[in-house]
Amino acid sequence: MHPTPPQSQRVLSVALMLTGLVIAAIAILADTINIGTGQGFGYYQMIVLIAGIVIFLIGIAVVVGDKSQSTPNNDFEPDPD
């Protein structure tokens, strides 16, 4: 498997984070924008909110994984005997 270029990983991570935020915002505002199924915060809204948060966290994980796979900064030097 070929590693993904860093630029495309950044684009992927930003796209995932924005998608997650939009999904979470829609779940929170569903009753306000008249797409909710009833009064109050329902089960479907909770499921969609959790899905949006998970997608957002996956985007963050892609960023963290990208930074951890970059060139390692290994400053370890063994003590001379």
Summary of the structure (lengths in Angstrom):
residues: 81
radius of gyration: 19.9
end to end distance: 42.2
largest distance: 74.2
contacts: 183
relative contact order: 0.19
helix: 60%
strand: 0%
